[in-house]
Amino acid sequence: MKSGDLKKVISIQEQKIVSDGMGGETVTWVDHITGTATTAPIWAAIWAVSAKQQIEGMQEQGTITHRIRIRYRTGIDAGMRVKYGAKIFNITSPPINPGTENKMLEILVKEVI
């Protein structure tokens, strides 16, 4: 893959439990590795892999899976998610390190619709 293929800036987010100020807790998503000015942007290539629709409980539901490729980095796991603009993708499995070369990561995700 050429670096020119990585044209989209993404953020990788993780769940964080925060106090709601009333003795309870709230689960929220925060940037784990972010594409903001405070750190280097995460440039990515995103491909749609499959899409399917099914009817469950009298409602039509869609599932779209994607493959995201980024430069190699550590600390990403299946409990995290990827944000690209207004789109959210749940990471479905541990990232793949092609050829164990520590150059790129393949991240398989499911789009949240």
Phi and psi restraints in degrees (value plus and minus 20) as a CYANA .aco file:
   2 LYS   PHI    -107.4   -67.4
   2 LYS   PSI     130.5   170.5
   3 SER   PHI     -82.3   -42.3
   3 SER   PSI     -43.3    -3.3
   4 GLY   PHI     -87.9   -47.9
   4 GLY   PSI     -36.1     3.9
   5 ASP   PHI     -96.1   -56.1
   5 ASP   PSI     -39.8     0.2
   6 LEU   PHI    -108.3   -68.3
   6 LEU   PSI      68.6   108.6
   7 LYS   PHI    -130.2   -90.2
   7 LYS   PSI     -27.0    13.0
   8 LYS   PHI    -132.2   -92.2
   8 LYS   PSI     118.2   158.2
   9 VAL   PHI    -117.2   -77.2
   9 VAL   PSI     105.1   145.1
  10 ILE   PHI    -140.6  -100.6
  10 ILE   PSI     147.1   187.1
  11 SER   PHI    -142.6  -102.6
  11 SER   PSI     126.2   166.2
  12 ILE   PHI    -130.7   -90.7
  12 ILE   PSI     108.4   148.4
  13 GLN   PHI    -140.2  -100.2
  13 GLN   PSI     134.8   174.8
  14 GLU   PHI    -150.7  -110.7
  14 GLU   PSI     136.1   176.1
  15 GLN   PHI     -95.8   -55.8
  15 GLN   PSI     122.2   162.2
  16 LYS   PHI    -157.4  -117.4
  16 LYS   PSI     117.0   157.0
  17 ILE   PHI    -114.9   -74.9
  17 ILE   PSI     103.9   143.9
  18 VAL   PHI    -144.0  -104.0
  18 VAL   PSI     132.2   172.2
  19 SER   PHI     -90.5   -50.5
  19 SER   PSI     120.1   160.1
  20 ASP   PHI    -110.4   -70.4
  20 ASP   PSI     -16.7    23.3
  21 GLY   PHI      63.2   103.2
  21 GLY   PSI     -22.4    17.6
  22 MET   PHI    -144.7  -104.7
  22 MET   PSI       4.6    44.6
  23 GLY   PHI      69.7   109.7
  23 GLY   PSI     -24.2    15.8
  24 GLY   PHI    -127.3   -87.3
  24 GLY   PSI    -195.8  -155.8
  25 GLU   PHI    -151.1  -111.1
  25 GLU   PSI     131.8   171.8
  26 THR   PHI    -148.8  -108.8
  26 THR   PSI     120.2   160.2
  27 VAL   PHI    -112.7   -72.7
  27 VAL   PSI     109.2   149.2
  28 THR   PHI    -155.0  -115.0
  28 THR   PSI     145.1   185.1
  29 TRP   PHI    -126.4   -86.4
  29 TRP   PSI     112.6   152.6
  30 VAL   PHI    -148.2  -108.2
  30 VAL   PSI     133.5   173.5
  31 ASP   PHI     -86.4   -46.4
  31 ASP   PSI     105.2   145.2
  32 HIS   PHI    -109.6   -69.6
  32 HIS   PSI     -70.8   -30.8
  33 ILE   PHI    -150.2  -110.2
  33 ILE   PSI      98.6   138.6
  34 THR   PHI    -135.9   -95.9
  34 THR   PSI     136.1   176.1
  35 GLY   PHI    -121.1   -81.1
  35 GLY   PSI      24.9    64.9
  36 THR   PHI    -123.7   -83.7
  36 THR   PSI     158.9   198.9
  37 ALA   PHI     -87.8   -47.8
  37 ALA   PSI     -38.8     1.2
  38 THR   PHI     -96.9   -56.9
  38 THR   PSI     -40.4    -0.4
  39 THR   PHI    -155.9  -115.9
  39 THR   PSI     149.5   189.5
  40 ALA   PHI     -84.3   -44.3
  40 ALA   PSI     118.9   158.9
  41 PRO   PHI     -82.7   -42.7
  41 PRO   PSI     132.2   172.2
  42 ILE   PHI    -117.6   -77.6
  42 ILE   PSI      86.7   126.7
  43 TRP   PHI    -109.2   -69.2
  43 TRP   PSI     117.1   157.1
  44 ALA   PHI    -161.6  -121.6
  44 ALA   PSI     138.5   178.5
  45 ALA   PHI    -132.6   -92.6
  45 ALA   PSI     116.8   156.8
  46 ILE   PHI    -147.3  -107.3
  46 ILE   PSI     107.3   147.3
  47 TRP   PHI    -144.4  -104.4
  47 TRP   PSI     116.6   156.6
  48 ALA   PHI     -95.1   -55.1
  48 ALA   PSI     112.1   152.1
  49 VAL   PHI    -122.3   -82.3
  49 VAL   PSI     -65.7   -25.7
  50 SER   PHI    -176.0  -136.0
  50 SER   PSI     141.0   181.0
  51 ALA   PHI    -164.8  -124.8
  51 ALA   PSI     121.8   161.8
  52 LYS   PHI    -167.8  -127.8
  52 LYS   PSI     132.1   172.1
  53 GLN   PHI    -143.9  -103.9
  53 GLN   PSI     123.7   163.7
  54 GLN   PHI    -166.3  -126.3
  54 GLN   PSI     137.6   177.6
  55 ILE   PHI    -127.4   -87.4
  55 ILE   PSI     100.3   140.3
  56 GLU   PHI    -151.1  -111.1
  56 GLU   PSI     108.4   148.4
  57 GLY   PHI      37.7    77.7
  57 GLY   PSI      19.8    59.8
  58 MET   PHI      47.2    87.2
  58 MET   PSI      -4.5    35.5
  59 GLN   PHI    -145.7  -105.7
  59 GLN   PSI     117.9   157.9
  60 GLU   PHI    -102.1   -62.1
  60 GLU   PSI     110.5   150.5
  61 GLN   PHI    -145.0  -105.0
  61 GLN   PSI     122.2   162.2
  62 GLY   PHI    -136.7   -96.7
  62 GLY   PSI     128.4   168.4
  63 THR   PHI    -149.6  -109.6
  63 THR   PSI     105.1   145.1
  64 ILE   PHI    -143.1  -103.1
  64 ILE   PSI     105.0   145.0
  65 THR   PHI    -127.5   -87.5
  65 THR   PSI     128.7   168.7
  66 HIS   PHI    -154.4  -114.4
  66 HIS   PSI     143.8   183.8
  67 ARG   PHI    -141.1  -101.1
  67 ARG   PSI     108.6   148.6
  68 ILE   PHI    -138.0   -98.0
  68 ILE   PSI     113.0   153.0
  69 ARG   PHI    -137.0   -97.0
  69 ARG   PSI     111.2   151.2
  70 ILE   PHI    -154.1  -114.1
  70 ILE   PSI     148.7   188.7
  71 ARG   PHI     -86.6   -46.6
  71 ARG   PSI     131.4   171.4
  72 TYR   PHI     -79.8   -39.8
  72 TYR   PSI     117.2   157.2
  73 ARG   PHI    -177.9  -137.9
  73 ARG   PSI     139.8   179.8
  74 THR   PHI    -120.6   -80.6
  74 THR   PSI     149.3   189.3
  75 GLY   PHI      71.8   111.8
  75 GLY   PSI     -11.9    28.1
  76 ILE   PHI    -122.5   -82.5
  76 ILE   PSI     113.4   153.4
  77 ASP   PHI    -160.7  -120.7
  77 ASP   PSI     157.4   197.4
  78 ALA   PHI     -90.9   -50.9
  78 ALA   PSI     -30.1     9.9
  79 GLY   PHI    -104.8   -64.8
  79 GLY   PSI     -20.9    19.1
  80 MET   PHI    -119.8   -79.8
  80 MET   PSI     159.0   199.0
  81 ARG   PHI    -161.7  -121.7
  81 ARG   PSI     142.9   182.9
  82 VAL   PHI    -132.9   -92.9
  82 VAL   PSI     115.9   155.9
  83 LYS   PHI    -136.6   -96.6
  83 LYS   PSI     106.5   146.5
  84 TYR   PHI    -149.2  -109.2
  84 TYR   PSI      85.0   125.0
  85 GLY   PHI      41.1    81.1
  85 GLY   PSI    -146.5  -106.5
  86 ALA   PHI    -109.3   -69.3
  86 ALA   PSI     -24.8    15.2
  87 LYS   PHI    -106.9   -66.9
  87 LYS   PSI     123.0   163.0
  88 ILE   PHI    -141.3  -101.3
  88 ILE   PSI     114.6   154.6
  89 PHE   PHI    -146.6  -106.6
  89 PHE   PSI     103.5   143.5
  90 ASN   PHI    -102.5   -62.5
  90 ASN   PSI     111.5   151.5
  91 ILE   PHI     -94.6   -54.6
  91 ILE   PSI     105.3   145.3
  92 THR   PHI    -117.2   -77.2
  92 THR   PSI     -34.8     5.2
  93 SER   PHI    -176.8  -136.8
  93 SER   PSI     144.8   184.8
  94 PRO   PHI     -78.3   -38.3
  94 PRO   PSI     124.0   164.0
  95 PRO   PHI     -79.4   -39.4
  95 PRO   PSI     130.3   170.3
  96 ILE   PHI    -120.6   -80.6
  96 ILE   PSI     112.9   152.9
  97 ASN   PHI    -125.0   -85.0
  97 ASN   PSI      70.5   110.5
  98 PRO   PHI     -74.7   -34.7
  98 PRO   PSI     106.6   146.6
  99 GLY   PHI      46.0    86.0
  99 GLY   PSI      -9.1    30.9
 100 THR   PHI      24.9    64.9
 100 THR   PSI      21.3    61.3
 101 GLU   PHI    -115.9   -75.9
 101 GLU   PSI     -25.3    14.7
 102 ASN   PHI      34.7    74.7
 102 ASN   PSI      18.6    58.6
 103 LYS   PHI    -129.1   -89.1
 103 LYS   PSI     -62.4   -22.4
 104 MET   PHI    -155.2  -115.2
 104 MET   PSI     139.6   179.6
 105 LEU   PHI    -144.7  -104.7
 105 LEU   PSI     118.6   158.6
 106 GLU   PHI    -124.7   -84.7
 106 GLU   PSI     104.7   144.7
 107 ILE   PHI    -138.2   -98.2
 107 ILE   PSI     101.5   141.5
 108 LEU   PHI    -113.6   -73.6
 108 LEU   PSI     109.3   149.3
 109 VAL   PHI    -155.3  -115.3
 109 VAL   PSI     142.3   182.3
 110 LYS   PHI    -142.0  -102.0
 110 LYS   PSI     106.5   146.5
 111 GLU   PHI     -91.6   -51.6
 111 GLU   PSI     116.1   156.1
 112 VAL   PHI    -105.3   -65.3
 112 VAL   PSI      97.3   137.3
